Amino acid sequence: MLAVNEEIAAEGELTSKDMPRLHYAGRYDVSQIPIIRAITRRRPDVQSYDLAMEPKAMAIHPWGKLFISAGDPTLKDAQASALAKCNSDPARSGRDGGCYIYAANNDVVIGERRMSPK
């Protein structure tokens, strides 16, 4: 049984489902970003990330928060900057774990589950 607040949402055996966006690898595609809200997906910096100046990186937190860094001296710097923005997010105050590199330049690397720059 699965309940949400005080209402039963599902009964019986629950089955897990694959979430392909969590292991997508390929060129940046805004429609492939997992766990984000529609309002985040529509942000101009998210929509035009593929056009942003390289080196660039995007970091994601399991809460669905995205942070971007572009135009850094090196790709490693861009990743470090995006992760720093994400991990220092005052709305989370460090709750629920750290952030992951979602994209390095226009390559989606979320499947690597990296929490540090490479």
N, CA, C and O atoms as a Tinker XYZ file with bonds, in Angstrom:
   472  protein
     1  N      0.851000   -1.161000    0.000000    73     2
     2  CA     0.000000    0.000000    0.000000    64     1     3
     3  C      0.904000    1.233000    0.000000    63     2     4     5
     4  O      1.931000    1.267000    0.677000    81     3
     5  N      0.508000    2.223000   -0.756000    73     3     6
     6  CA     1.231000    3.484000   -0.813000    64     5     7
     7  C      0.254000    4.586000   -0.450000    63     6     8     9
     8  O     -0.819000    4.699000   -1.042000    81     7
     9  N      0.632000    5.391000    0.522000    73     7    10
    10  CA    -0.229000    6.494000    0.944000    64     9    11
    11  C      0.505000    7.811000    0.762000    63    10    12    13
    12  O      1.716000    7.898000    0.966000    81    11
    13  N     -0.238000    8.819000    0.380000    73    11    14
    14  CA     0.267000   10.181000    0.275000    64    13    15
    15  C     -0.579000   11.012000    1.225000    63    14    16    17
    16  O     -1.790000   11.147000    1.051000    81    15
    17  N      0.090000   11.568000    2.242000    73    15    18
    18  CA    -0.596000   12.224000    3.341000    64    17    19
    19  C     -1.562000   11.215000    3.951000    63    18    20    21
    20  O     -1.116000   10.183000    4.452000    81    19
    21  N     -2.848000   11.471000    3.927000    73    19    22
    22  CA    -3.783000   10.532000    4.545000    64    21    23
    23  C     -4.631000    9.794000    3.525000    63    22    24    25
    24  O     -5.647000    9.201000    3.888000    81    23
    25  N     -4.239000    9.815000    2.261000    73    23    26
    26  CA    -5.005000    9.137000    1.221000    64    25    27
    27  C     -4.214000    7.973000    0.644000    63    26    28    29
    28  O     -3.005000    8.072000    0.434000    81    27
    29  N     -4.907000    6.870000    0.390000    73    27    30
    30  CA    -4.270000    5.714000   -0.235000    64    29    31
    31  C     -4.112000    6.017000   -1.718000    63    30    32    33
    32  O     -5.085000    6.306000   -2.414000    81    31
    33  N     -2.866000    5.948000   -2.190000    73    31    34
    34  CA    -2.573000    6.263000   -3.595000    64    33    35
    35  C     -2.498000    4.997000   -4.444000    63    34    36    37
    36  O     -2.780000    5.038000   -5.642000    81    35
    37  N     -2.121000    3.872000   -3.836000    73    35    38
    38  CA    -2.025000    2.611000   -4.579000    64    37    39
    39  C     -2.077000    1.455000   -3.604000    63    38    40    41
    40  O     -1.580000    1.545000   -2.481000    81    39
    41  N     -2.680000    0.381000   -4.041000    73    39    42
    42  CA    -2.729000   -0.829000   -3.229000    64    41    43
    43  C     -2.146000   -1.971000   -4.030000    63    42    44    45
    44  O     -2.067000   -1.905000   -5.257000    81    43
    45  N     -1.739000   -3.009000   -3.340000    73    43    46
    46  CA    -1.174000   -4.166000   -4.012000    64    45    47
    47  C      0.336000   -4.074000   -4.081000    63    46    48    49
    48  O      0.957000   -3.252000   -3.406000    81    47
    49  N      0.920000   -4.934000   -4.911000    73    47    50
    50  CA     2.371000   -4.981000   -5.045000    64    49    51
    51  C      2.875000   -3.820000   -5.894000    63    50    52    53
    52  O      2.358000   -3.566000   -6.982000    81    51
    53  N      3.871000   -3.130000   -5.397000    73    51    54
    54  CA     4.476000   -2.038000   -6.146000    64    53    55
    55  C      5.637000   -2.594000   -6.962000    63    54    56    57
    56  O      6.419000   -3.407000   -6.470000    81    55
    57  N      5.740000   -2.160000   -8.182000    73    55    58
    58  CA     6.843000   -2.595000   -9.032000    64    57    59
    59  C      7.714000   -1.394000   -9.371000    63    58    60    61
    60  O      7.229000   -0.278000   -9.556000    81    59
    61  N      8.998000   -1.655000   -9.446000    73    59    62
    62  CA     9.903000   -0.561000   -9.805000    64    61    63
    63  C      9.886000   -0.374000  -11.313000    63    62    64    65
    64  O      9.636000   -1.311000  -12.071000    81    63
    65  N     10.156000    0.848000  -11.726000    73    63    66
    66  CA    10.196000    1.183000  -13.144000    64    65    67
    67  C     11.539000    1.809000  -13.469000    63    66    68    69
    68  O     12.126000    2.521000  -12.653000    81    67
    69  N     12.008000    1.537000  -14.656000    73    67    70
    70  CA    13.247000    2.146000  -15.112000    64    69    71
    71  C     13.013000    3.641000  -15.315000    63    70    72    73
    72  O     11.943000    4.055000  -15.761000    81    71
    73  N     14.006000    4.434000  -14.988000    73    71    74
    74  CA    13.942000    5.871000  -15.203000    64    73    75
    75  C     15.077000    6.235000  -16.154000    63    74    76    77
    76  O     16.155000    6.629000  -15.710000    81    75
    77  N     14.842000    6.105000  -17.461000    73    75    78
    78  CA    15.923000    6.264000  -18.441000    64    77    79
    79  C     16.616000    7.623000  -18.386000    63    78    80    81
    80  O     17.794000    7.717000  -18.731000    81    79
    81  N     15.933000    8.654000  -17.971000    73    79    82
    82  CA    16.582000    9.966000  -17.906000    64    81    83
    83  C     17.711000    9.990000  -16.881000    63    82    84    85
    84  O     18.629000   10.802000  -16.997000    81    83
    85  N     17.657000    9.109000  -15.877000    73    83    86
    86  CA    18.712000    9.084000  -14.859000    64    85    87
    87  C     19.999000    8.444000  -15.350000    63    86    88    89
    88  O     21.036000    8.576000  -14.701000    81    87
    89  N     19.953000    7.757000  -16.474000    73    87    90
    90  CA    21.186000    7.199000  -17.022000    64    89    91
    91  C     21.367000    7.559000  -18.490000    63    90    92    93
    92  O     22.140000    6.923000  -19.206000    81    91
    93  N     20.643000    8.588000  -18.929000    73    91    94
    94  CA    20.820000    9.082000  -20.296000    64    93    95
    95  C     22.257000    9.547000  -20.495000    63    94    96    97
    96  O     22.824000   10.213000  -19.629000    81    95
    97  N     22.835000    9.199000  -21.621000    73    95    98
    98  CA    24.167000    9.673000  -22.000000    64    97    99
    99  C     24.082000   10.086000  -23.460000    63    98   100   101
   100  O     23.576000    9.337000  -24.296000    81    99
   101  N     24.565000   11.250000  -23.759000    73    99   102
   102  CA    24.525000   11.746000  -25.129000    64   101   103
   103  C     24.634000   13.255000  -25.129000    63   102   104   105
   104  O     25.067000   13.861000  -24.148000    81   103
   105  N     24.242000   13.848000  -26.223000    73   103   106
   106  CA    24.280000   15.301000  -26.348000    64   105   107
   107  C     23.200000   15.916000  -25.453000    63   106   108   109
   108  O     22.162000   15.305000  -25.200000    81   107
   109  N     23.466000   17.127000  -24.985000    73   107   110
   110  CA    22.515000   17.829000  -24.130000    64   109   111
   111  C     21.178000   17.966000  -24.841000    63   110   112   113
   112  O     21.112000   18.393000  -25.993000    81   111
   113  N     20.131000   17.602000  -24.146000    73   111   114
   114  CA    18.759000   17.708000  -24.636000    64   113   115
   115  C     17.907000   18.050000  -23.428000    63   114   116   117
   116  O     17.763000   17.235000  -22.518000    81   115
   117  N     17.350000   19.234000  -23.412000    73   115   118
   118  CA    16.601000   19.702000  -22.244000    64   117   119
   119  C     15.476000   18.737000  -21.872000    63   118   120   121
   120  O     15.118000   18.641000  -20.698000    81   119
   121  N     14.918000   18.029000  -22.834000    73   119   122
   122  CA    13.828000   17.096000  -22.529000    64   121   123
   123  C     14.308000   15.857000  -21.782000    63   122   124   125
   124  O     13.486000   15.128000  -21.228000    81   123
   125  N     15.609000   15.598000  -21.750000    73   123   126
   126  CA    16.160000   14.420000  -21.067000    64   125   127
   127  C     16.541000   14.673000  -19.611000    63   126   128   129
   128  O     16.897000   13.732000  -18.901000    81   127
   129  N     16.475000   15.917000  -19.154000    73   127   130
   130  CA    16.880000   16.212000  -17.773000    64   129   131
   131  C     15.861000   15.597000  -16.814000    63   130   132   133
   132  O     14.666000   15.874000  -16.920000    81   131
   133  N     16.326000   14.761000  -15.877000    73   131   134
   134  CA    15.403000   14.112000  -14.944000    64   133   135
   135  C     15.033000   15.010000  -13.774000    63   134   136   137
   136  O     15.720000   15.995000  -13.501000    81   135
   137  N     13.973000   14.681000  -13.098000    73   135   138
   138  CA    13.552000   15.189000  -11.782000    64   137   139
   139  C     13.358000   16.693000  -11.661000    63   138   140   141
   140  O     13.249000   17.191000  -10.541000    81   139
   141  N     13.311000   17.434000  -12.748000    73   139   142
   142  CA    13.124000   18.875000  -12.607000    64   141   143
   143  C     11.670000   19.243000  -12.915000    63   142   144   145
   144  O     10.969000   18.531000  -13.634000    81   143
   145  N     11.251000   20.350000  -12.363000    73   143   146
   146  CA     9.894000   20.852000  -12.601000    64   145   147
   147  C      9.832000   21.575000  -13.941000    63   146   148   149
   148  O     10.856000   21.991000  -14.484000    81   147
   149  N      8.642000   21.716000  -14.456000    73   147   150
   150  CA     8.441000   22.390000  -15.738000    64   149   151
   151  C      8.983000   23.818000  -15.699000    63   150   152   153
   152  O      9.545000   24.287000  -16.689000    81   151
   153  N      8.826000   24.506000  -14.590000    73   151   154
   154  CA     9.314000   25.886000  -14.487000    64   153   155
   155  C     10.837000   25.940000  -14.611000    63   154   156   157
   156  O     11.376000   26.875000  -15.204000    81   155
   157  N     11.529000   24.949000  -14.060000    73   155   158
   158  CA    12.985000   24.880000  -14.191000    64   157   159
   159  C     13.364000   24.569000  -15.631000    63   158   160   161
   160  O     14.299000   25.160000  -16.172000    81   159
   161  N     12.649000   23.653000  -16.245000    73   159   162
   162  CA    12.913000   23.270000  -17.637000    64   161   163
   163  C     12.759000   24.473000  -18.574000    63   162   164   165
   164  O     13.434000   24.549000  -19.601000    81   163
   165  N     11.882000   25.404000  -18.226000    73   163   166
   166  CA    11.642000   26.592000  -19.072000    64   165   167
   167  C     12.597000   27.748000  -18.793000    63   166   168   169
   168  O     12.564000   28.750000  -19.507000    81   167
   169  N     13.447000   27.633000  -17.772000    73   167   170
   170  CA    14.387000   28.726000  -17.488000    64   169   171
   171  C     15.236000   28.990000  -18.726000    63   170   172   173
   172  O     15.676000   28.045000  -19.381000    81   171
   173  N     15.476000   30.264000  -19.059000    73   171   174
   174  CA    16.285000   30.578000  -20.243000    64   173   175
   175  C     17.676000   29.958000  -20.228000    63   174   176   177
   176  O     18.153000   29.499000  -21.265000    81   175
   177  N     18.339000   29.934000  -19.066000    73   175   178
   178  CA    19.688000   29.349000  -19.022000    64   177   179
   179  C     19.667000   27.839000  -19.236000    63   178   180   181
   180  O     20.640000   27.276000  -19.738000    81   179
   181  N     18.587000   27.183000  -18.868000    73   179   182
   182  CA    18.450000   25.742000  -19.093000    64   181   183
   183  C     18.098000   25.482000  -20.557000    63   182   184   185
   184  O     18.652000   24.578000  -21.183000    81   183
   185  N     17.180000   26.272000  -21.097000    73   183   186
   186  CA    16.772000   26.132000  -22.496000    64   185   187
   187  C     17.937000   26.348000  -23.463000    63   186   188   189
   188  O     18.046000   25.663000  -24.480000    81   187
   189  N     18.801000   27.303000  -23.134000    73   187   190
   190  CA    19.888000   27.649000  -24.066000    64   189   191
   191  C     21.261000   27.155000  -23.601000    63   190   192   193
   192  O     22.288000   27.623000  -24.091000    81   191
   193  N     21.279000   26.216000  -22.663000    73   191   194
   194  CA    22.559000   25.704000  -22.152000    64   193   195
   195  C     23.458000   25.220000  -23.288000    63   194   196   197
   196  O     24.664000   25.466000  -23.265000    81   195
   197  N     22.896000   24.543000  -24.267000    73   195   198
   198  CA    23.712000   23.999000  -25.362000    64   197   199
   199  C     24.420000   25.079000  -26.162000    63   198   200   201
   200  O     25.406000   24.794000  -26.843000    81   199
   201  N     23.932000   26.323000  -26.093000    73   199   202
   202  CA    24.531000   27.443000  -26.826000    64   201   203
   203  C     25.493000   28.263000  -25.967000    63   202   204   205
   204  O     26.181000   29.150000  -26.474000    81   203
   205  N     25.541000   27.968000  -24.667000    73   203   206
   206  CA    26.384000   28.743000  -23.747000    64   205   207
   207  C     27.865000   28.534000  -24.067000    63   206   208   209
   208  O     28.261000   27.522000  -24.647000    81   207
   209  N     28.660000   29.513000  -23.675000    73   207   210
   210  CA    30.098000   29.478000  -23.930000    64   209   211
   211  C     30.760000   28.324000  -23.183000    63   210   212   213
   212  O     30.505000   28.106000  -21.999000    81   211
   213  N     31.608000   27.595000  -23.887000    73   211   214
   214  CA    32.402000   26.535000  -23.255000    64   213   215
   215  C     33.696000   27.121000  -22.733000    63   214   216   217
   216  O     34.137000   28.161000  -23.221000    81   215
   217  N     34.308000   26.494000  -21.773000    73   215   218
   218  CA    33.880000   25.332000  -21.013000    64   217   219
   219  C     32.679000   25.653000  -20.133000    63   218   220   221
   220  O     32.533000   26.768000  -19.631000    81   219
   221  N     31.834000   24.660000  -19.960000    73   219   222
   222  CA    30.619000   24.834000  -19.163000    64   221   223
   223  C     30.243000   23.517000  -18.518000    63   222   224   225
   224  O     30.670000   22.447000  -18.951000    81   223
   225  N     29.437000   23.615000  -17.476000    73   223   226
   226  CA    28.967000   22.425000  -16.774000    64   225   227
   227  C     27.643000   22.730000  -16.100000    63   226   228   229
   228  O     27.315000   23.878000  -15.799000    81   227
   229  N     26.898000   21.665000  -15.876000    73   227   230
   230  CA    25.623000   21.754000  -15.168000    64   229   231
   231  C     25.647000   20.743000  -14.033000    63   230   232   233
   232  O     26.051000   19.595000  -14.222000    81   231
   233  N     25.212000   21.174000  -12.854000    73   231   234
   234  CA    25.116000   20.287000  -11.697000    64   233   235
   235  C     23.646000   20.160000  -11.312000    63   234   236   237
   236  O     22.860000   21.091000  -11.489000    81   235
   237  N     23.291000   18.995000  -10.783000    73   235   238
   238  CA    21.904000   18.725000  -10.401000    64   237   239
   239  C     21.870000   18.117000   -9.005000    63   238   240   241
   240  O     22.757000   17.354000   -8.621000    81   239
   241  N     20.834000   18.468000   -8.258000    73   239   242
   242  CA    20.602000   17.885000   -6.939000    64   241   243
   243  C     19.331000   17.037000   -7.016000    63   242   244   245
   244  O     18.435000   17.354000   -7.798000    81   243
   245  N     19.233000   15.971000   -6.228000    73   243   246
   246  CA    18.041000   15.133000   -6.268000    64   245   247
   247  C     16.726000   15.862000   -5.999000    63   246   248   249
   248  O     15.662000   15.326000   -6.310000    81   247
   249  N     16.767000   17.051000   -5.438000    73   247   250
   250  CA    15.546000   17.843000   -5.268000    64   249   251
   251  C     15.071000   18.427000   -6.600000    63   250   252   253
   252  O     13.994000   19.020000   -6.663000    81   251
   253  N     15.860000   18.266000   -7.660000    73   251   254
   254  CA    15.486000   18.817000   -8.957000    64   253   255
   255  C     16.006000   20.227000   -9.172000    63   254   256   257
   256  O     15.468000   20.971000   -9.992000    81   255
   257  N     17.035000   20.595000   -8.450000    73   255   258
   258  CA    17.638000   21.922000   -8.608000    64   257   259
   259  C     18.828000   21.825000   -9.547000    63   258   260   261
   260  O     19.638000   20.905000   -9.445000    81   259
   261  N     18.929000   22.793000  -10.474000    73   259   262
   262  CA    20.010000   22.835000  -11.458000    64   261   263
   263  C     20.848000   24.082000  -11.283000    63   262   264   265
   264  O     20.333000   25.153000  -10.963000    81   263
   265  N     22.151000   23.934000  -11.497000    73   263   266
   266  CA    23.080000   25.048000  -11.403000    64   265   267
   267  C     24.043000   24.957000  -12.569000    63   266   268   269
   268  O     24.551000   23.881000  -12.884000    81   267
   269  N     24.295000   26.094000  -13.211000    73   267   270
   270  CA    25.105000   26.144000  -14.419000    64   269   271
   271  C     26.281000   27.083000  -14.219000    63   270   272   273
   272  O     26.172000   28.124000  -13.571000    81   271
   273  N     27.403000   26.687000  -14.790000    73   271   274
   274  CA    28.571000   27.560000  -14.857000    64   273   275
   275  C     29.075000   27.510000  -16.292000    63   274   276   277
   276  O     29.212000   26.429000  -16.865000    81   275
   277  N     29.355000   28.677000  -16.880000    73   275   278
   278  CA    29.810000   28.724000  -18.277000    64   277   279
   279  C     30.912000   29.757000  -18.432000    63   278   280   281
   280  O     30.970000   30.752000  -17.710000    81   279
   281  N     31.790000   29.489000  -19.404000    73   279   282
   282  CA    32.866000   30.416000  -19.702000    64   281   283
   283  C     34.022000   30.372000  -18.726000    63   282   284   285
   284  O     34.810000   31.315000  -18.658000    81   283
   285  N     34.137000   29.298000  -17.973000    73   283   286
   286  CA    35.237000   29.160000  -17.023000    64   285   287
   287  C     36.539000   28.873000  -17.774000    63   286   288   289
   288  O     36.494000   28.499000  -18.946000    81   287
   289  N     37.705000   29.041000  -17.125000    73   287   290
   290  CA    38.981000   28.803000  -17.814000    64   289   291
   291  C     39.147000   27.365000  -18.336000    63   290   292   293
   292  O     39.676000   27.157000  -19.427000    81   291
   293  N     38.690000   26.374000  -17.546000    73   291   294
   294  CA    38.816000   24.975000  -17.960000    64   293   295
   295  C     37.509000   24.249000  -17.665000    63   294   296   297
   296  O     36.668000   24.744000  -16.914000    81   295
   297  N     37.347000   23.076000  -18.261000    73   295   298
   298  CA    36.159000   22.263000  -18.003000    64   297   299
   299  C     36.115000   21.825000  -16.539000    63   298   300   301
   300  O     35.045000   21.783000  -15.931000    81   299
   301  N     37.264000   21.503000  -15.984000    73   299   302
   302  CA    37.312000   21.123000  -14.569000    64   301   303
   303  C     36.857000   22.286000  -13.683000    63   302   304   305
   304  O     36.150000   22.072000  -12.698000    81   303
   305  N     37.259000   23.520000  -14.027000    73   303   306
   306  CA    36.818000   24.708000  -13.283000    64   305   307
   307  C     35.307000   24.894000  -13.401000    63   306   308   309
   308  O     34.641000   25.227000  -12.421000    81   307
   309  N     34.768000   24.680000  -14.602000    73   307   310
   310  CA    33.318000   24.830000  -14.809000    64   309   311
   311  C     32.554000   23.819000  -13.954000    63   310   312   313
   312  O     31.542000   24.157000  -13.341000    81   311
   313  N     33.035000   22.593000  -13.918000    73   311   314
   314  CA    32.383000   21.571000  -13.101000    64   313   315
   315  C     32.466000   21.921000  -11.619000    63   314   316   317
   316  O     31.483000   21.798000  -10.889000    81   315
   317  N     33.642000   22.355000  -11.180000    73   315   318
   318  CA    33.818000   22.737000   -9.772000    64   317   319
   319  C     32.902000   23.898000   -9.407000    63   318   320   321
   320  O     32.321000   23.916000   -8.322000    81   319
   321  N     32.772000   24.865000  -10.308000    73   319   322
   322  CA    31.918000   26.024000  -10.055000    64   321   323
   323  C     30.443000   25.633000   -9.990000    63   322   324   325
   324  O     29.731000   26.074000   -9.089000    81   323
   325  N     29.977000   24.815000  -10.928000    73   323   326
   326  CA    28.575000   24.381000  -10.923000    64   325   327
   327  C     28.269000   23.578000   -9.661000    63   326   328   329
   328  O     27.221000   23.764000   -9.043000    81   327
   329  N     29.187000   22.685000   -9.278000    73   327   330
   330  CA    28.992000   21.905000   -8.056000    64   329   331
   331  C     28.995000   22.793000   -6.820000    63   330   332   333
   332  O     28.193000   22.589000   -5.909000    81   331
   333  N     29.891000   23.777000   -6.780000    73   331   334
   334  CA    29.953000   24.681000   -5.622000    64   333   335
   335  C     28.649000   25.458000   -5.477000    63   334   336   337
   336  O     28.129000   25.603000   -4.371000    81   335
   337  N     28.121000   25.958000   -6.594000    73   335   338
   338  CA    26.832000   26.675000   -6.551000    64   337   339
   339  C     25.736000   25.762000   -6.026000    63   338   340   341
   340  O     24.936000   26.153000   -5.175000    81   339
   341  N     25.712000   24.554000   -6.541000    73   339   342
   342  CA    24.684000   23.588000   -6.160000    64   341   343
   343  C     24.812000   23.186000   -4.687000    63   342   344   345
   344  O     23.830000   23.200000   -3.945000    81   343
   345  N     26.012000   22.833000   -4.280000    73   343   346
   346  CA    26.213000   22.354000   -2.911000    64   345   347
   347  C     26.081000   23.443000   -1.863000    63   346   348   349
   348  O     25.871000   23.143000   -0.687000    81   347
   349  N     26.198000   24.703000   -2.264000    73   347   350
   350  CA    26.047000   25.794000   -1.293000    64   349   351
   351  C     24.672000   26.447000   -1.376000    63   350   352   353
   352  O     24.470000   27.529000   -0.825000    81   351
   353  N     23.740000   25.814000   -2.046000    73   351   354
   354  CA    22.381000   26.346000   -2.190000    64   353   355
   355  C     21.764000   26.601000   -0.815000    63   354   356   357
   356  O     21.568000   25.655000   -0.052000    81   355
   357  N     21.453000   27.860000   -0.479000    73   355   358
   358  CA    20.920000   28.164000    0.848000    64   357   359
   359  C     19.531000   27.572000    1.095000    63   358   360   361
   360  O     19.144000   27.386000    2.248000    81   359
   361  N     18.787000   27.279000    0.050000    73   359   362
   362  CA    17.458000   26.695000    0.229000    64   361   363
   363  C     17.538000   25.285000    0.804000    63   362   364   365
   364  O     16.624000   24.841000    1.499000    81   363
   365  N     18.627000   24.588000    0.515000    73   363   366
   366  CA    18.800000   23.220000    1.013000    64   365   367
   367  C     19.592000   23.172000    2.304000    63   366   368   369
   368  O     19.365000   22.291000    3.134000    81   367
   369  N     20.502000   24.087000    2.488000    73   367   370
   370  CA    21.400000   24.093000    3.653000    64   369   371
   371  C     22.068000   22.731000    3.847000    63   370   372   373
   372  O     22.197000   22.252000    4.974000    81   371
   373  N     22.493000   22.111000    2.742000    73   371   374
   374  CA    23.210000   20.851000    2.813000    64   373   375
   375  C     22.349000   19.616000    3.025000    63   374   376   377
   376  O     22.880000   18.509000    3.121000    81   375
   377  N     21.035000   19.780000    3.100000    73   375   378
   378  CA    20.158000   18.627000    3.339000    64   377   379
   379  C     20.080000   17.714000    2.124000    63   378   380   381
   380  O     20.226000   18.154000    0.983000    81   379
   381  N     19.852000   16.464000    2.386000    73   379   382
   382  CA    19.589000   15.430000    1.380000    64   381   383
   383  C     20.727000   15.222000    0.398000    63   382   384   385
   384  O     20.503000   15.027000   -0.797000    81   383
   385  N     21.934000   15.263000    0.903000    73   383   386
   386  CA    23.088000   14.877000    0.106000    64   385   387
   387  C     23.606000   15.938000   -0.834000    63   386   388   389
   388  O     23.100000   17.058000   -0.902000    81   387
   389  N     24.640000   15.538000   -1.559000    73   387   390
   390  CA    25.321000   16.456000   -2.453000    64   389   391
   391  C     24.773000   16.433000   -3.863000    63   390   392   393
   392  O     23.802000   15.745000   -4.178000    81   391
   393  N     25.429000   17.207000   -4.691000    73   391   394
   394  CA    25.028000   17.384000   -6.087000    64   393   395
   395  C     25.890000   16.523000   -7.005000    63   394   396   397
   396  O     26.961000   16.051000   -6.626000    81   395
   397  N     25.392000   16.337000   -8.214000    73   395   398
   398  CA    26.058000   15.537000   -9.236000    64   397   399
   399  C     26.307000   16.388000  -10.478000    63   398   400   401
   400  O     25.547000   17.312000  -10.771000    81   399
   401  N     27.373000   16.070000  -11.202000    73   399   402
   402  CA    27.586000   16.695000  -12.497000    64   401   403
   403  C     26.563000   16.106000  -13.449000    63   402   404   405
   404  O     26.519000   14.891000  -13.637000    81   403
   405  N     25.738000   16.953000  -14.052000    73   403   406
   406  CA    24.767000   16.483000  -15.038000    64   405   407
   407  C     25.359000   16.531000  -16.449000    63   406   408   409
   408  O     25.231000   15.580000  -17.221000    81   407
   409  N     26.011000   17.658000  -16.773000    73   407   410
   410  CA    26.580000   17.805000  -18.115000    64   409   411
   411  C     27.942000   18.473000  -18.028000    63   410   412   413
   412  O     28.176000   19.353000  -17.200000    81   411
   413  N     28.831000   18.032000  -18.905000    73   411   414
   414  CA    30.152000   18.631000  -19.076000    64   413   415
   415  C     30.209000   19.079000  -20.527000    63   414   416   417
   416  O     30.159000   18.258000  -21.443000    81   415
   417  N     30.315000   20.399000  -20.731000    73   415   418
   418  CA    30.095000   20.983000  -22.053000    64   417   419
   419  C     28.727000   20.503000  -22.523000    63   418   420   421
   420  O     27.762000   20.644000  -21.772000    81   419
   421  N     28.591000   19.944000  -23.719000    73   419   422
   422  CA    27.271000   19.492000  -24.188000    64   421   423
   423  C     27.073000   17.987000  -24.047000    63   422   424   425
   424  O     26.158000   17.420000  -24.643000    81   423
   425  N     27.921000   17.347000  -23.268000    73   423   426
   426  CA    27.807000   15.909000  -23.053000    64   425   427
   427  C     27.153000   15.622000  -21.709000    63   426   428   429
   428  O     27.625000   16.092000  -20.674000    81   427
   429  N     26.078000   14.858000  -21.720000    73   427   430
   430  CA    25.392000   14.486000  -20.483000    64   429   431
   431  C     26.150000   13.323000  -19.855000    63   430   432   433
   432  O     26.382000   12.295000  -20.492000    81   431
   433  N     26.533000   13.507000  -18.585000    73   431   434
   434  CA    27.349000   12.517000  -17.870000    64   433   435
   435  C     26.700000   12.066000  -16.564000    63   434   436   437
   436  O     27.379000   11.502000  -15.706000    81   435
   437  N     25.415000   12.300000  -16.399000    73   435   438
   438  CA    24.737000   11.973000  -15.137000    64   437   439
   439  C     24.901000   10.500000  -14.779000    63   438   440   441
   440  O     24.943000   10.161000  -13.597000    81   439
   441  N     24.994000    9.629000  -15.763000    73   439   442
   442  CA    25.149000    8.199000  -15.514000    64   441   443
   443  C     26.420000    7.841000  -14.775000    63   442   444   445
   444  O     26.513000    6.768000  -14.179000    81   443
   445  N     27.406000    8.733000  -14.805000    73   443   446
   446  CA    28.664000    8.490000  -14.092000    64   445   447
   447  C     28.537000    8.759000  -12.599000    63   446   448   449
   448  O     29.405000    8.356000  -11.825000    81   447
   449  N     27.478000    9.429000  -12.188000    73   447   450
   450  CA    27.217000    9.764000  -10.775000    64   449   451
   451  C     28.402000   10.456000  -10.121000    63   450   452   453
   452  O     28.791000   10.133000   -8.998000    81   451
   453  N     28.969000   11.417000  -10.848000    73   451   454
   454  CA    30.143000   12.144000  -10.328000    64   453   455
   455  C     29.727000   13.281000   -9.397000    63   454   456   457
   456  O     28.852000   14.086000   -9.717000    81   455
   457  N     30.370000   13.321000   -8.254000    73   455   458
   458  CA    30.130000   14.388000   -7.289000    64   457   459
   459  C     31.353000   15.277000   -7.139000    63   458   460   461
   460  O     31.420000   16.108000   -6.233000    81   459
   461  N     32.327000   15.097000   -8.037000    73   459   462
   462  CA    33.522000   15.932000   -8.036000    64   461   463
   463  C     33.932000   16.173000   -9.487000    63   462   464   465
   464  O     33.614000   15.368000  -10.363000    81   463
   465  N     34.639000   17.279000   -9.747000    73   463   466
   466  CA    35.036000   17.590000  -11.121000    64   465   467
   467  C     36.042000   16.596000  -11.668000    63   466   468   469
   468  O     36.784000   15.961000  -10.919000    81   467
   469  N     36.051000   16.475000  -12.978000    73   467   470
   470  CA    36.988000   15.547000  -13.626000    64   469   471
   471  C     37.651000   16.269000  -14.797000    63   470   472
   472  O     38.481000   15.684000  -15.493000    81   471
